[in-house]
């Protein structure tokens, strides 16, 4: 559960997020703690307000580089996605292993 991490990263308190959504702060607290009474609609509204997806709230933690790559990829027009994926796959094949550079020194 990444809701609290995302909120804090954006510099918002539970109260500020609750105010943005027009709900009670305790509702945000229950959602952040994955309380059984938390509603999917609350998570969706939080995601919308924070500019993230539900999967980002519920998925495994991404490294900063992975998160940046995902943000950039999502900003690229869909018709260019296949090209970008192709470039990334090509870089997997052609990039020398990280330890190769160290061994040659």
MIVEXLUM-841905 format. One record per residue: residue number from 1; z, x, y of N, C-alpha, C in turn. Coordinates in pm, 1 decimal, m for minus. Atoms other than C-alpha are relative to their C-alpha. Last residue first. Layout:
<atoms>
+------+----------+----------+----------+----------+----------+----------+----------+----------+----------+
! resi !     n_c3 !     n_c1 !     n_c2 !    ca_c3 !    ca_c1 !    ca_c2 !     c_c3 !     c_c1 !     c_c2 !
+------+----------+----------+----------+----------+----------+----------+----------+----------+----------+
!  NUM !        Z !        X !        Y !        Z !        X !        Y !        Z !        X !        Y !
...
+------+----------+----------+----------+----------+----------+----------+----------+----------+----------+
</atoms>
This chain:
<atoms>
+------+----------+----------+----------+----------+----------+----------+----------+----------+----------+
! resi !     n_c3 !     n_c1 !     n_c2 !    ca_c3 !    ca_c1 !    ca_c2 !     c_c3 !     c_c1 !     c_c2 !
+------+----------+----------+----------+----------+----------+----------+----------+----------+----------+
!  105 !    m54.9 !    m80.3 !   m110.7 !  m1587.1 !   4013.9 !    m38.0 !     61.1 !    126.5 !    m45.4 !
!  104 !     99.4 !    m95.0 !    m47.8 !  m1811.3 !   3868.9 !   m309.9 !     51.0 !     89.3 !    111.3 !
!  103 !     21.2 !   m104.6 !     99.5 !  m1522.9 !   3707.6 !   m496.2 !    m98.0 !    104.7 !     49.1 !
!  102 !   m116.3 !    m89.1 !      1.7 !  m1413.3 !   3510.1 !   m190.6 !    m22.6 !    117.8 !    m94.9 !
!  101 !     m1.6 !    m73.9 !   m124.7 !  m1757.7 !   3358.9 !   m141.8 !    114.4 !    101.3 !      2.5 !
!  100 !    107.8 !    m98.2 !      6.0 !  m1780.1 !   3259.4 !   m507.4 !     m0.9 !     86.1 !    125.4 !
!   99 !    m54.2 !   m129.2 !     37.1 !  m1435.0 !   3091.3 !   m490.0 !   m108.4 !    107.4 !    m11.7 !
!   98 !    m83.5 !    m58.5 !   m105.2 !  m1572.4 !   2798.3 !   m293.2 !     49.1 !    138.5 !    m34.6 !
!   97 !   m142.4 !     28.2 !     18.5 !  m1844.8 !   2724.7 !   m545.2 !     81.6 !     74.6 !    103.1 !
!   96 !    m65.7 !    m95.1 !     90.6 !  m2190.2 !   2763.7 !   m393.2 !    146.3 !    m37.9 !    m17.9 !
!   95 !   m112.7 !    m69.5 !    m63.8 !  m2340.3 !   2445.7 !   m245.9 !     63.1 !     97.3 !    m98.9 !
!   94 !     38.0 !   m125.6 !    m64.6 !  m2681.6 !   2362.6 !   m390.3 !    115.4 !     77.0 !     60.7 !
!   93 !     77.5 !    m88.3 !     87.0 !  m2600.3 !   2096.2 !   m650.1 !    m19.6 !    136.7 !     62.8 !
!   92 !    m80.3 !    m28.9 !    118.8 !  m2323.6 !   1912.7 !   m465.6 !    m69.2 !    104.3 !    m87.4 !
!   91 !    m97.3 !   m103.6 !    m38.3 !  m2519.1 !   1941.8 !   m139.6 !     93.1 !     34.9 !   m116.1 !
!   90 !     68.8 !   m128.3 !     m6.4 !  m2806.8 !   1755.1 !   m302.0 !     98.2 !    111.7 !     34.3 !
!   89 !     21.7 !    m43.6 !    138.6 !  m2574.5 !   1469.0 !   m393.0 !    m68.3 !    135.8 !     m4.9 !
!   88 !   m129.8 !    m37.7 !     54.6 !  m2457.9 !   1446.4 !    m33.4 !    m13.4 !     48.4 !   m144.2 !
!   87 !    m40.3 !   m128.2 !    m59.9 !  m2814.0 !   1452.2 !     92.2 !    133.8 !     47.9 !    m55.4 !
!   86 !     84.5 !   m105.0 !     56.5 !  m2914.4 !   1177.1 !   m150.1 !     36.0 !    138.0 !     53.6 !
!   85 !    m52.1 !    m22.5 !    135.7 !  m2617.4 !    963.6 !    m43.8 !    m80.3 !    110.3 !    m67.7 !
!   84 !   m126.0 !    m72.2 !    m15.7 !  m2727.3 !   1006.9 !    317.7 !     60.1 !     31.3 !   m136.9 !
!   83 !     30.3 !   m137.3 !    m43.0 !  m3083.4 !    908.1 !    236.5 !    126.4 !     83.6 !      8.7 !
!   82 !     56.8 !    m70.9 !    115.7 !  m2970.7 !    601.9 !     37.5 !    m31.5 !    145.3 !     36.3 !
!   81 !   m103.7 !    m36.2 !     97.2 !  m2745.0 !    491.0 !    324.7 !    m55.1 !     81.4 !   m116.7 !
!   80 !     m8.5 !   m145.7 !     11.9 !  m3021.7 !    501.9 !    588.0 !    100.9 !     45.4 !   m105.4 !
!   79 !    129.2 !    m49.3 !     49.2 !  m3125.6 !    133.4 !    557.4 !     m2.5 !    152.2 !    m14.8 !
!   78 !     12.3 !     13.2 !    145.4 !  m2759.8 !     39.8 !    583.1 !   m130.8 !     58.6 !    m53.9 !
!   77 !     70.3 !    121.6 !     43.6 !  m2737.2 !    170.4 !    940.7 !    m23.1 !     m0.3 !   m151.7 !
!   76 !    142.4 !    m25.8 !     19.0 !  m2482.1 !    451.0 !    974.2 !    m67.4 !   m129.2 !    m45.0 !
!   75 !     64.8 !     15.5 !   m130.0 !  m2140.6 !    347.1 !   1111.6 !   m151.4 !     20.7 !     m8.2 !
!   74 !      5.8 !    142.9 !    m33.7 !  m2004.6 !    288.5 !    761.3 !    m69.3 !    m25.2 !    132.8 !
!   73 !     96.0 !     66.3 !     87.8 !  m2094.4 !    644.0 !    663.9 !    m15.1 !   m147.0 !     36.4 !
!   72 !    133.9 !    m38.3 !    m44.3 !  m1911.1 !    784.7 !    966.5 !   m105.9 !    m71.8 !    m83.0 !
!   71 !     24.3 !     61.3 !   m131.5 !  m1593.0 !    591.0 !    886.4 !   m141.6 !     30.2 !     48.9 !
!   70 !     18.0 !    143.7 !     19.1 !  m1612.8 !    686.8 !    516.2 !    m29.4 !    m70.5 !    132.1 !
!   69 !    129.2 !     17.7 !     65.6 !  m1662.2 !   1053.6 !    595.3 !    m30.4 !   m148.2 !    m18.8 !
!   68 !    102.6 !    m24.3 !   m102.5 !  m1371.1 !   1040.7 !    839.1 !   m138.8 !    m20.0 !    m58.3 !
!   67 !     m3.1 !    113.9 !    m92.2 !  m1145.0 !    881.4 !    576.0 !   m107.0 !     14.7 !    108.1 !
!   66 !     59.0 !    114.6 !     69.2 !  m1248.2 !   1137.9 !    316.5 !     m5.4 !   m121.8 !     92.3 !
!   65 !    143.9 !    m23.8 !     11.6 !  m1179.9 !   1424.1 !    559.6 !    m70.6 !   m116.7 !    m68.5 !
!   64 !     63.6 !     19.2 !   m130.8 !   m838.2 !   1280.4 !    653.7 !   m152.1 !     21.3 !     m5.1 !
!   63 !    m27.4 !   m116.5 !    m83.6 !   m751.0 !   1253.7 !    282.4 !    m63.3 !    m26.1 !    136.3 !
!   62 !    112.6 !    m90.1 !    m21.9 !   m763.3 !    901.8 !    144.7 !     46.6 !    121.2 !     79.6 !
!   61 !      2.1 !    m71.9 !   m126.7 !   m458.2 !    722.5 !      6.6 !   m121.1 !     93.0 !      5.5 !
!   60 !    m67.6 !   m128.8 !     m0.7 !   m532.1 !    501.8 !   m289.9 !    m16.2 !     64.8 !    136.8 !
!   59 !     51.4 !   m108.0 !     84.7 !   m652.8 !    153.6 !   m208.4 !     88.1 !    124.2 !      5.1 !
!   58 !    m51.1 !      0.1 !    136.7 !   m463.8 !   m153.8 !    m84.1 !    m40.8 !    120.0 !    m84.5 !
!   57 !   m142.3 !     33.4 !      2.2 !   m494.2 !   m131.8 !    294.6 !     57.1 !     17.0 !   m140.7 !
!   56 !    m71.3 !   m112.7 !    m60.9 !   m826.4 !     50.0 !    281.3 !    151.1 !    m24.9 !      1.2 !
!   55 !     m6.4 !   m108.8 !     98.2 !   m952.8 !   m210.7 !     33.5 !     70.2 !    122.5 !     57.4 !
!   54 !   m108.9 !     25.4 !     94.3 !   m856.9 !   m485.9 !    274.1 !     10.9 !    113.6 !   m100.7 !
!   53 !     29.3 !     99.1 !    103.3 !  m1085.4 !   m329.7 !    531.4 !    123.2 !    m23.0 !    m86.2 !
!   52 !     17.0 !    m57.3 !    133.6 !   m993.7 !   m157.0 !    855.5 !    m35.6 !   m111.8 !    m97.8 !
!   51 !    133.7 !    m56.1 !     13.3 !  m1015.4 !   m234.6 !   1226.7 !    m24.6 !     70.4 !   m131.7 !
!   50 !    m10.8 !   m145.7 !      2.3 !   m640.9 !   m280.9 !   1274.8 !   m135.1 !     68.4 !    m16.8 !
!   49 !    m61.0 !    m46.3 !   m125.1 !   m671.6 !   m644.9 !   1384.4 !      4.7 !    152.3 !      7.9 !
!   48 !     90.9 !     28.7 !   m111.1 !   m915.2 !   m725.8 !   1102.2 !     53.9 !     55.9 !    131.0 !
!   47 !    115.8 !    m88.8 !     14.5 !   m697.5 !   m553.5 !    842.2 !    m96.2 !    m20.0 !    115.9 !
!   46 !    m43.8 !   m134.5 !    m38.6 !   m387.6 !   m733.5 !    969.2 !   m117.2 !     97.4 !     m4.9 !
!   45 !    m15.5 !      2.9 !   m145.9 !   m568.1 !  m1069.0 !    951.9 !     46.6 !    135.8 !     52.3 !
!   44 !    134.2 !      3.8 !    m58.7 !   m682.4 !   m991.8 !    598.1 !      8.1 !      1.7 !    151.9 !
!   43 !     60.8 !   m132.0 !     15.6 !   m332.0 !   m886.8 !    491.6 !   m138.0 !      4.0 !     64.7 !
!   42 !    m71.5 !    m90.9 !    m91.1 !   m184.4 !  m1205.1 !    635.7 !    m59.6 !    139.2 !     m7.6 !
!   41 !     49.4 !     25.6 !   m135.3 !   m451.0 !  m1416.1 !    462.2 !     67.9 !     91.5 !    102.2 !
!   40 !    124.3 !    m75.8 !    m14.8 !   m355.3 !  m1254.6 !    131.7 !    m57.4 !    m16.4 !    140.4 !
!   39 !    123.8 !     73.5 !     29.1 !     m6.4 !  m1398.6 !    173.6 !   m122.1 !     88.6 !     23.2 !
!   38 !    107.7 !    m39.9 !    m91.4 !    321.0 !  m1207.2 !    152.3 !   m130.8 !    m64.4 !    m45.3 !
!   37 !     35.0 !    111.5 !    m88.1 !    582.9 !  m1407.3 !    m41.0 !   m112.4 !     34.2 !     98.0 !
!   36 !     75.0 !    103.5 !     72.8 !    589.4 !  m1159.3 !   m330.3 !    m39.5 !   m118.1 !     88.5 !
!   35 !    m88.6 !    105.9 !     47.3 !    694.3 !   m881.9 !    m93.7 !    m83.7 !   m110.9 !    m62.9 !
!   34 !     62.9 !     70.1 !    111.6 !    438.9 !   m603.3 !    m67.7 !     92.8 !   m103.4 !    m63.1 !
!   33 !    m82.3 !    m27.9 !    117.7 !    672.4 !   m403.4 !    159.8 !    m50.9 !    m70.2 !   m125.9 !
!   32 !     m7.3 !   m145.3 !     17.7 !    416.0 !   m388.3 !    438.4 !     79.3 !     39.1 !   m124.2 !
!   31 !    131.6 !    m48.0 !     43.7 !    342.3 !   m760.3 !    394.7 !      4.5 !    150.0 !    m28.0 !
!   30 !     19.8 !     43.6 !    139.0 !    710.9 !   m855.0 !    410.4 !   m133.8 !     50.5 !    m54.4 !
!   29 !    m90.5 !    m77.1 !     85.4 !    757.7 !   m645.0 !    724.9 !    m19.2 !    m36.4 !   m146.6 !
!   28 !     59.3 !   m134.5 !     11.2 !    451.5 !   m799.7 !    888.6 !     85.5 !     85.1 !    m93.3 !
!   27 !    119.1 !     18.7 !     83.5 !    586.5 !  m1149.4 !    815.8 !    m69.9 !    133.8 !    m21.1 !
!   26 !    m45.7 !     m2.1 !    139.3 !    926.2 !  m1040.9 !    952.1 !   m116.3 !    m20.9 !    m97.1 !
!   25 !    m13.3 !   m139.1 !     44.7 !    757.1 !   m956.7 !   1283.3 !     42.8 !      7.4 !   m146.2 !
!   24 !   m132.2 !    m58.7 !     m9.7 !    661.3 !  m1324.0 !   1322.8 !      1.1 !    142.7 !    m54.7 !
!   23 !    m88.7 !     30.7 !    111.7 !    301.0 !  m1423.6 !   1378.7 !    133.0 !     70.6 !     20.1 !
!   22 !    m68.4 !    125.4 !    m27.4 !     61.9 !  m1445.4 !   1673.0 !     88.2 !    m45.2 !   m114.9 !
!   21 !     41.8 !    102.5 !     95.1 !   m166.9 !  m1180.2 !   1529.8 !     63.9 !   m136.0 !     26.2 !
!   20 !    146.5 !      7.0 !     m0.7 !   m146.0 !   m937.1 !   1821.0 !    m50.6 !   m115.1 !    m86.5 !
!   19 !     39.0 !     66.7 !   m124.7 !    225.6 !  m1019.1 !   1853.1 !   m151.9 !    m14.6 !      9.1 !
!   18 !    m33.1 !    142.0 !     14.0 !    283.1 !   m930.2 !   1487.5 !    m43.5 !    m78.2 !    123.1 !
!   17 !    101.3 !     56.6 !     87.9 !    102.4 !   m600.6 !   1538.9 !     23.5 !   m149.4 !    m18.2 !
!   16 !    127.3 !      3.8 !    m72.4 !    319.7 !   m524.1 !   1840.3 !   m110.6 !    m59.7 !    m85.1 !
!   15 !     m4.4 !    105.8 !   m101.0 !    639.2 !   m621.1 !   1657.6 !   m131.3 !    m12.3 !     76.2 !
!   14 !     15.2 !    126.6 !     71.4 !    555.9 !   m407.1 !   1356.3 !     m5.0 !   m116.2 !     99.3 !
!   13 !   m122.3 !     40.2 !     69.2 !    508.7 !   m115.6 !   1593.8 !    m29.0 !   m128.4 !    m77.8 !
!   12 !    m50.9 !    135.6 !    m19.4 !    167.0 !     20.5 !   1677.4 !    130.8 !    m19.2 !    m74.9 !
!   11 !   m103.5 !      3.2 !   m102.5 !     62.1 !    381.1 !   1727.6 !     56.7 !   m137.3 !     28.7 !
!   10 !     58.0 !     58.0 !   m121.2 !   m267.2 !    356.2 !   1539.6 !    102.7 !    m16.6 !    111.6 !
!    9 !    103.9 !    m93.7 !    m43.9 !   m137.1 !    593.8 !   1272.3 !    m64.9 !    m48.8 !    129.3 !
!    8 !    m65.8 !   m111.6 !    m69.8 !    173.3 !    374.6 !   1254.3 !   m101.1 !    100.5 !     53.2 !
!    7 !    m58.9 !     51.0 !   m125.0 !    m31.1 !     65.0 !   1169.7 !     61.1 !    111.9 !     81.0 !
!    6 !    110.8 !     27.8 !    m91.4 !   m239.2 !    254.2 !    913.7 !     52.9 !    m46.6 !    134.7 !
!    5 !     58.5 !   m128.4 !    m40.3 !     69.3 !    399.7 !    747.0 !   m112.3 !    m19.7 !    100.9 !
!    4 !    m91.4 !    m63.1 !    m96.6 !    244.4 !     59.8 !    745.4 !    m57.7 !    131.9 !     50.5 !
!    3 !     m5.9 !     76.9 !   m124.1 !    m54.5 !   m110.7 !    580.9 !     88.6 !     67.2 !    104.3 !
!    2 !     16.9 !    m86.7 !   m116.7 !   m119.2 !    161.5 !    323.5 !     16.6 !    m71.7 !    133.9 !
!    1 !      0.0 !     84.7 !   m118.0 !      0.0 !      0.0 !      0.0 !      0.0 !     89.4 !    124.5 !
+------+----------+----------+----------+----------+----------+----------+----------+----------+----------+
</atoms>
